[in-house]
Amino acid sequence: MRRWRLSAVNRSAIVPALAGALLLVFGALGVAAQQVHIVPRIAPPPPAAAPLPPPPAKAKGAPNPSVEIKANVNLVLVPVTVTDPMDRLVTGLEADQFSIFEDKVPQKIKTFSTEDAPISVGIIFDSSGSMSDKIDKSREALREFFRTANPQDEFFMVDFADEPRLLDDFTTNIDQLENSVSFLPAHGRTALLDAIYLGLDKMRSAHHARKALLIISDGGDNHSRYTEREIRNVVRESDVQIYAIGIFSPVGSRDTPEEAAGPSLLSDIAETTGGRMFAISDVDELPDVATKIGEELRNEYVIGYSPSNLKHDGKWRKIRVKLNPPPGLPPLTVYAKTGYYAPAR
């Protein structure tokens, strides 16, 4: 290390200057220490659009082998949410208050959990042109959703306009995720179905058993390669719970068939998986709804059962969860996935 020495001649001149410089440095540090606002990093240029696998070559609506995620035939896990008539979460129920059926045949519950286990979550974020007046509130909604996360949760981020892009691979760094959407411009058309496909395909590399997608969008699809029927089949084949926040225009002002079909599309896709679609007309509701979804994901009952049907026939098996609540409670609503595909031979 280089050492500096002050001669007797110049010491008297340099010491006061050095003292003054130190005062300036410590003064600046004092000011900085009082600041509580952290300026976000400038977001790097968004990555190029992630290439989608080619559309299925099978007949329209047939399962696509490239994205099939079959349930383990030895143990089927069913996340369950229970709400009261005010749409509030109901917690504290016990395993013996649930019954589960597969193809109408009662199944024996082997595992029952209510703990906040880590989740792998994919965010599907609409940055199309129609989101220009909603994208700021959508960013705020994401921040509120991330507030409910536990430290072991992992996330990835897909945004979509004319085509979907993987902005962030799986990470636990929430600041990185928030920064990725901080400067996203709203532009282009809406490739919602392609974005859902990309999210489900990416979820195959998740590290946790529990998996979920959160979709934030304002309308129907108008620019995807995949069809609605193909995506519905891919959703049924996946073991991923889907929640959606739909920011929809009033019914009379939905100009196109795609916009008119948007609410039912998102609702059907979500409910098939045991998730839900929340339709809102006021963007100010976005943060509260995102918080609610986060709380639901972390307050689910997870029921596990070994199917009595051990055939590896690749067929769709219907699931129904029945609740036997203690007396005195009001009518309760149960949300659970509607079925799964058995493994093929």
C-alpha positions as CSV (number, residue, x, y, z in Angstrom):
1,M,0.0,0.0,0.0
2,R,1.3,3.5,-0.9
3,R,2.2,5.7,2.1
4,W,2.1,9.5,2.0
5,R,4.2,11.7,4.2
6,L,3.9,15.4,5.0
7,S,7.1,17.4,5.1
8,A,7.7,20.1,7.7
9,V,7.3,22.7,4.9
10,N,3.9,21.8,3.5
11,R,2.3,20.2,6.5
12,S,0.8,23.5,7.8
13,A,-0.8,24.1,4.4
14,I,-2.2,20.7,3.8
15,V,-3.6,19.8,7.2
16,P,-6.2,22.6,7.2
17,A,-7.3,21.6,3.7
18,L,-7.5,18.0,4.6
19,A,-9.6,18.8,7.7
20,G,-12.0,20.9,5.5
21,A,-12.4,18.0,3.1
22,L,-13.1,15.6,6.0
23,L,-15.8,18.0,7.3
24,L,-17.5,18.0,3.9
25,V,-17.4,14.2,3.6
26,F,-18.8,13.7,7.1
27,G,-21.4,16.4,6.5
28,A,-22.6,14.6,3.4
29,L,-22.8,11.3,5.3
30,G,-24.9,13.0,8.0
31,V,-27.4,14.1,5.4
32,A,-27.4,10.8,3.6
33,A,-28.1,9.0,7.0
34,Q,-31.3,11.0,7.4
35,Q,-32.8,9.9,4.1
36,V,-35.3,7.0,4.1
37,H,-36.3,6.9,0.5
38,I,-34.3,4.4,-1.6
39,V,-34.1,5.3,-5.3
40,P,-34.8,2.2,-7.4
41,R,-32.2,1.0,-9.7
42,I,-32.7,1.8,-13.4
43,A,-34.2,-1.2,-15.0
44,P,-32.1,-2.9,-17.6
45,P,-33.5,-3.2,-21.1
46,P,-36.2,-5.9,-21.2
47,P,-35.1,-9.2,-22.5
48,A,-36.2,-10.4,-25.9
49,A,-39.4,-12.3,-26.1
50,A,-39.2,-15.9,-24.9
51,P,-39.7,-18.2,-27.8
52,L,-42.8,-20.3,-27.5
53,P,-42.8,-24.0,-28.4
54,P,-44.7,-24.7,-31.5
55,P,-48.5,-25.2,-31.2
56,P,-49.6,-28.8,-30.6
57,A,-49.5,-30.9,-33.7
58,K,-52.4,-33.0,-32.4
59,A,-56.0,-32.5,-33.2
60,K,-57.5,-29.3,-31.8
61,G,-58.1,-29.6,-28.1
62,A,-56.1,-32.8,-27.6
63,P,-53.6,-32.8,-24.8
64,N,-50.1,-31.5,-25.6
65,P,-47.4,-33.9,-24.4
66,S,-44.8,-31.2,-24.3
67,V,-46.4,-29.5,-21.3
68,E,-48.2,-32.4,-19.5
69,I,-47.7,-32.4,-15.8
70,K,-49.3,-35.5,-14.5
71,A,-50.3,-36.0,-10.9
72,N,-48.4,-38.5,-8.9
73,V,-50.8,-41.5,-8.8
74,N,-49.6,-42.4,-5.3
75,L,-50.6,-39.1,-3.7
76,V,-52.9,-36.4,-5.1
77,L,-52.6,-33.0,-3.3
78,V,-55.7,-30.8,-3.4
79,P,-55.4,-27.2,-2.1
80,V,-58.7,-26.0,-0.7
81,T,-59.9,-22.5,0.2
82,V,-63.1,-22.0,2.3
83,T,-64.9,-18.7,2.5
84,D,-68.0,-17.4,4.3
85,P,-71.0,-15.5,2.8
86,M,-68.9,-12.2,3.2
87,D,-66.1,-13.8,1.1
88,R,-63.9,-13.9,4.2
89,L,-61.4,-16.8,4.7
90,V,-62.5,-19.5,7.1
91,T,-59.6,-21.1,9.0
92,G,-59.4,-23.5,11.8
93,L,-61.3,-26.4,10.2
94,E,-60.1,-30.0,10.9
95,A,-59.4,-32.9,8.5
96,D,-62.5,-34.8,9.7
97,Q,-64.7,-31.9,8.5
98,F,-63.7,-32.6,4.9
99,S,-64.7,-35.4,2.5
100,I,-63.1,-35.9,-0.9
101,F,-64.4,-37.9,-3.9
102,E,-62.7,-39.0,-7.1
103,D,-65.2,-39.8,-9.9
104,K,-67.9,-40.0,-7.2
105,V,-65.9,-42.6,-5.2
106,P,-65.0,-41.6,-1.6
107,Q,-61.3,-41.4,-0.9
108,K,-59.4,-41.7,2.3
109,I,-57.6,-38.6,3.4
110,K,-53.9,-39.4,4.1
111,T,-52.4,-36.0,4.7
112,F,-53.9,-32.7,5.9
113,S,-52.0,-29.5,6.3
114,T,-52.7,-25.8,7.0
115,E,-49.2,-24.6,7.3
116,D,-47.8,-21.8,5.2
117,A,-45.6,-23.9,3.0
118,P,-43.3,-22.2,0.4
119,I,-44.9,-21.6,-3.0
120,S,-43.6,-21.2,-6.5
121,V,-45.5,-18.3,-8.1
122,G,-45.4,-17.1,-11.6
123,I,-46.6,-13.5,-12.3
124,I,-48.4,-13.0,-15.7
125,F,-48.4,-9.2,-16.1
126,D,-50.4,-7.5,-18.9
127,S,-48.3,-4.6,-20.5
128,S,-50.5,-4.3,-23.6
129,G,-51.6,-0.9,-24.9
130,S,-55.0,-1.0,-23.2
131,M,-53.2,-1.1,-19.8
132,S,-51.8,2.4,-20.2
133,D,-54.1,4.0,-17.6
134,K,-54.0,0.9,-15.3
135,I,-50.3,-0.2,-15.3
136,D,-49.3,2.0,-12.4
137,K,-52.0,0.5,-10.1
138,S,-51.0,-2.9,-11.4
139,R,-47.4,-2.3,-10.2
140,E,-48.8,-1.2,-6.8
141,A,-50.9,-4.4,-6.7
142,L,-47.8,-6.5,-7.2
143,R,-46.0,-4.7,-4.3
144,E,-49.0,-5.5,-2.0
145,F,-49.0,-9.1,-3.2
146,F,-45.3,-9.5,-2.5
147,R,-45.9,-8.2,1.1
148,T,-47.7,-11.4,1.9
149,A,-44.8,-13.6,0.7
150,N,-42.8,-15.7,3.0
151,P,-38.9,-15.7,2.7
152,Q,-38.8,-19.2,1.0
153,D,-41.3,-18.4,-1.8
154,E,-39.9,-18.1,-5.3
155,F,-41.2,-16.1,-8.2
156,F,-40.8,-15.6,-11.9
157,M,-42.2,-12.7,-14.0
158,V,-43.7,-12.9,-17.5
159,D,-45.1,-9.8,-19.1
160,F,-47.1,-9.8,-22.4
161,A,-48.2,-7.5,-25.1
162,D,-47.9,-8.6,-28.7
163,E,-46.0,-11.7,-27.3
164,P,-45.0,-12.9,-23.9
165,R,-41.5,-12.3,-22.4
166,L,-39.8,-13.9,-19.4
167,L,-38.6,-10.8,-17.5
168,D,-37.2,-12.7,-14.5
169,D,-36.5,-16.4,-13.9
170,F,-37.2,-18.0,-10.6
171,T,-35.9,-15.8,-7.8
172,T,-36.5,-14.9,-4.1
173,N,-35.4,-11.3,-4.8
174,I,-38.6,-9.3,-4.6
175,D,-36.9,-6.0,-5.2
176,Q,-35.6,-7.3,-8.5
177,L,-39.1,-8.4,-9.6
178,E,-40.6,-5.0,-8.7
179,N,-37.8,-3.2,-10.5
180,S,-38.4,-5.3,-13.7
181,V,-41.9,-3.8,-14.1
182,S,-41.1,-0.3,-12.9
183,F,-40.4,1.1,-16.3
184,L,-42.5,-1.2,-18.6
185,P,-44.3,0.8,-21.2
186,A,-47.9,-0.2,-22.1
187,H,-48.0,-0.9,-25.8
188,G,-49.2,-3.4,-28.4
189,R,-51.9,-6.0,-28.5
190,T,-52.8,-8.8,-26.0
191,A,-51.3,-12.3,-26.2
192,L,-52.8,-13.5,-23.0
193,L,-53.2,-17.2,-23.9
194,D,-49.6,-17.4,-25.1
195,A,-48.5,-15.8,-21.8
196,I,-50.4,-18.4,-19.8
197,Y,-48.8,-21.2,-21.8
198,L,-45.3,-19.8,-21.2
199,G,-46.1,-19.5,-17.5
200,L,-47.2,-23.1,-17.2
201,D,-44.3,-24.3,-19.2
202,K,-41.9,-22.4,-17.0
203,M,-43.5,-23.8,-13.9
204,R,-42.1,-27.2,-14.8
205,S,-38.8,-26.1,-13.3
206,A,-40.3,-24.9,-10.0
207,H,-38.6,-26.0,-6.8
208,H,-41.7,-26.3,-4.5
209,A,-44.6,-28.7,-4.6
210,R,-47.2,-25.9,-4.4
211,K,-47.4,-23.9,-7.6
212,A,-49.5,-20.9,-8.6
213,L,-49.9,-18.3,-11.3
214,L,-51.2,-14.8,-10.7
215,I,-52.6,-13.1,-13.9
216,I,-53.2,-9.4,-14.0
217,S,-55.0,-8.4,-17.2
218,D,-57.7,-6.1,-18.4
219,G,-59.4,-8.1,-21.1
220,G,-59.6,-10.9,-23.6
221,D,-56.9,-12.2,-25.9
222,N,-56.5,-10.8,-29.4
223,H,-53.0,-11.8,-30.5
224,S,-52.1,-15.4,-29.4
225,R,-50.9,-18.3,-31.4
226,Y,-52.6,-20.8,-29.0
227,T,-56.3,-21.2,-29.0
228,E,-58.6,-20.9,-26.0
229,R,-59.4,-24.6,-26.2
230,E,-55.7,-25.6,-26.4
231,I,-55.0,-23.5,-23.3
232,R,-57.9,-24.9,-21.3
233,N,-56.5,-28.4,-21.9
234,V,-53.0,-27.4,-20.9
235,V,-54.4,-25.8,-17.7
236,R,-56.2,-29.1,-16.9
237,E,-53.0,-31.0,-17.4
238,S,-51.0,-28.8,-15.1
239,D,-50.7,-29.0,-11.4
240,V,-50.8,-25.3,-11.0
241,Q,-53.3,-23.2,-9.2
242,I,-54.3,-20.0,-11.1
243,Y,-55.6,-16.7,-9.7
244,A,-56.6,-13.8,-11.9
245,I,-57.4,-10.2,-11.4
246,G,-59.5,-9.0,-14.3
247,I,-59.7,-5.2,-14.8
248,F,-62.8,-5.2,-17.0
249,S,-64.8,-2.4,-18.7
250,P,-68.5,-2.3,-18.0
251,V,-70.5,-4.9,-19.9
252,G,-72.0,-2.4,-22.4
253,S,-68.7,-0.9,-23.3
254,R,-66.8,-4.1,-24.3
255,D,-66.4,-3.4,-28.0
256,T,-64.9,-6.6,-29.3
257,P,-65.9,-10.3,-28.9
258,E,-62.5,-10.9,-27.2
259,E,-63.3,-8.3,-24.6
260,A,-66.7,-9.7,-24.0
261,A,-65.3,-13.2,-23.5
262,G,-62.5,-12.1,-21.2
263,P,-64.2,-12.5,-17.9
264,S,-65.6,-16.0,-18.5
265,L,-62.3,-17.1,-20.0
266,L,-60.3,-16.1,-16.9
267,S,-62.9,-17.3,-14.5
268,D,-63.2,-20.7,-16.0
269,I,-59.4,-21.2,-16.2
270,A,-58.9,-20.2,-12.6
271,E,-61.8,-22.2,-11.1
272,T,-60.7,-25.4,-12.9
273,T,-57.5,-25.2,-10.9
274,G,-59.1,-24.4,-7.5
275,G,-58.1,-20.7,-7.8
276,R,-60.4,-17.7,-8.4
277,M,-60.8,-14.8,-10.7
278,F,-61.6,-11.4,-9.1
279,A,-63.3,-9.0,-11.5
280,I,-62.9,-5.3,-10.7
281,S,-64.0,-2.1,-12.5
282,D,-62.1,0.4,-10.3
283,V,-58.3,0.2,-10.5
284,D,-58.1,1.5,-6.9
285,E,-59.3,-1.9,-5.8
286,L,-56.2,-3.6,-7.3
287,P,-53.9,-3.5,-4.2
288,D,-56.6,-4.8,-1.8
289,V,-57.5,-7.7,-4.2
290,A,-53.8,-8.6,-4.6
291,T,-53.4,-8.7,-0.9
292,K,-56.5,-10.9,-0.6
293,I,-55.1,-13.4,-3.1
294,G,-51.8,-13.5,-1.3
295,E,-53.5,-14.3,2.0
296,E,-55.6,-17.0,0.4
297,L,-52.6,-18.7,-1.0
298,R,-51.0,-18.8,2.4
299,N,-54.1,-19.9,4.3
300,E,-55.2,-22.9,2.3
301,Y,-56.0,-26.4,3.5
302,V,-54.0,-29.0,1.5
303,I,-55.6,-32.4,1.4
304,G,-53.7,-35.4,0.2
305,Y,-55.2,-38.8,-0.7
306,S,-54.0,-41.9,-2.5
307,P,-56.5,-42.7,-5.3
308,S,-58.3,-46.0,-5.0
309,N,-58.2,-46.2,-8.9
310,L,-54.6,-47.2,-9.6
311,K,-54.9,-47.5,-13.4
312,H,-52.4,-45.6,-15.5
313,D,-54.8,-44.8,-18.2
314,G,-54.2,-41.1,-18.7
315,K,-57.8,-40.3,-18.2
316,W,-59.4,-37.2,-16.6
317,R,-60.6,-37.9,-13.1
318,K,-63.0,-35.6,-11.4
319,I,-62.4,-34.3,-7.9
320,R,-65.1,-33.0,-5.5
321,V,-64.4,-31.7,-2.0
322,K,-67.3,-31.7,0.4
323,L,-67.3,-29.8,3.7
324,N,-69.1,-31.0,6.8
325,P,-68.8,-27.8,9.0
326,P,-69.5,-27.7,12.7
327,P,-73.1,-26.7,13.6
328,G,-73.9,-23.0,13.9
329,L,-71.7,-21.7,11.0
330,P,-73.4,-20.0,8.0
331,P,-73.2,-21.6,4.5
332,L,-69.6,-21.8,3.4
333,T,-68.1,-22.0,-0.1
334,V,-65.4,-24.4,-1.0
335,Y,-62.8,-23.8,-3.8
336,A,-60.8,-26.7,-5.0
337,K,-59.4,-28.0,-8.3
338,T,-61.9,-30.0,-10.3
339,G,-59.7,-32.9,-11.3
340,Y,-56.5,-34.2,-12.8
341,Y,-55.2,-36.4,-15.5
342,A,-54.0,-39.8,-14.3
343,P,-50.5,-40.9,-15.4
344,A,-50.4,-42.6,-18.8
345,R,-48.8,-46.1,-19.2
